[in-house]
Amino acid sequence: MSSKNDLVLKNLRDGITELEDFQQLEILKIVDKNNIKYSQNTNGIFLNMKILDKKCLKAICNYLEFIKKN
């Protein structure tokens, strides 16, 4: 994966980290709906963002845009 894509994923991660808990849960629902595997422990929920397909990334970005508009 190119460094440009890595930067996009890093910015996406940073944006998700700043969301409210209920908004982060909506992101998790998108991930789960797209059958992306993740792990969970007392520190939180973790996933490898490099395995997100375009459909899932687009859904997450659309949700983030929705949040910004409202």
CORRARA-V961843 format. One record per residue. N is the residue number from 1. OMEGA is omega in degrees with one decimal (* if undefined). NEAR is the number of other ideal C-beta (glycine too) atoms within 10 Angstrom. D_FIRST is the distance of its C-alpha to the first C-alpha in Angstrom with 1 decimal. Layout:
BEGIN
{{N:OMEGA:NEAR:D_FIRST} {N:OMEGA:NEAR:D_FIRST}}
END
This chain:
BEGIN
{{1:-176.9:8:0.0} {2:-179.7:7:3.8} {3:177.0:8:6.6} {4:178.1:8:8.2} {5:177.1:11:6.4} {6:179.3:12:7.0} {7:178.0:10:10.4} {8:179.7:15:11.1} {9:178.4:16:10.7} {10:178.8:12:12.7} {11:176.9:10:15.3} {12:178.0:17:15.5} {13:-179.0:11:16.2} {14:178.1:9:18.7} {15:179.3:15:20.4} {16:-179.4:16:20.8} {17:-177.8:9:22.2} {18:-178.0:9:24.9} {19:172.5:15:26.1} {20:-177.4:9:29.4} {21:-177.8:6:29.5} {22:177.6:7:30.6} {23:176.2:15:27.7} {24:177.0:15:25.2} {25:176.1:11:27.0} {26:175.7:16:26.5} {27:179.0:19:22.7} {28:177.5:16:23.2} {29:177.0:12:25.3} {30:179.4:18:22.6} {31:-178.4:19:20.2} {32:179.5:11:23.1} {33:180.0:11:24.1} {34:175.9:14:20.8} {35:175.9:8:21.3} {36:-179.1:16:18.4} {37:177.9:9:19.5} {38:176.3:11:20.1} {39:-177.2:9:22.5} {40:172.7:10:25.3} {41:-177.1:7:27.6} {42:178.8:4:30.0} {43:179.0:6:27.3} {44:-179.5:9:25.6} {45:-174.6:13:23.0} {46:174.6:10:19.6} {47:177.4:14:16.6} {48:-175.1:11:13.0} {49:179.4:19:11.5} {50:179.1:9:8.1} {51:177.9:9:10.6} {52:178.2:19:12.3} {53:-176.1:11:12.9} {54:-179.5:7:13.7} {55:-179.5:11:17.3} {56:178.5:17:17.0} {57:179.4:16:15.0} {58:179.0:12:17.6} {59:178.5:18:20.4} {60:179.5:20:19.4} {61:177.5:13:19.1} {62:178.5:11:22.4} {63:178.8:17:24.0} {64:176.5:17:23.0} {65:177.1:10:24.5} {66:179.4:11:27.6} {67:-178.6:14:28.0} {68:-178.2:8:28.0} {69:-175.8:6:30.6} {70:*:5:32.9}}
END
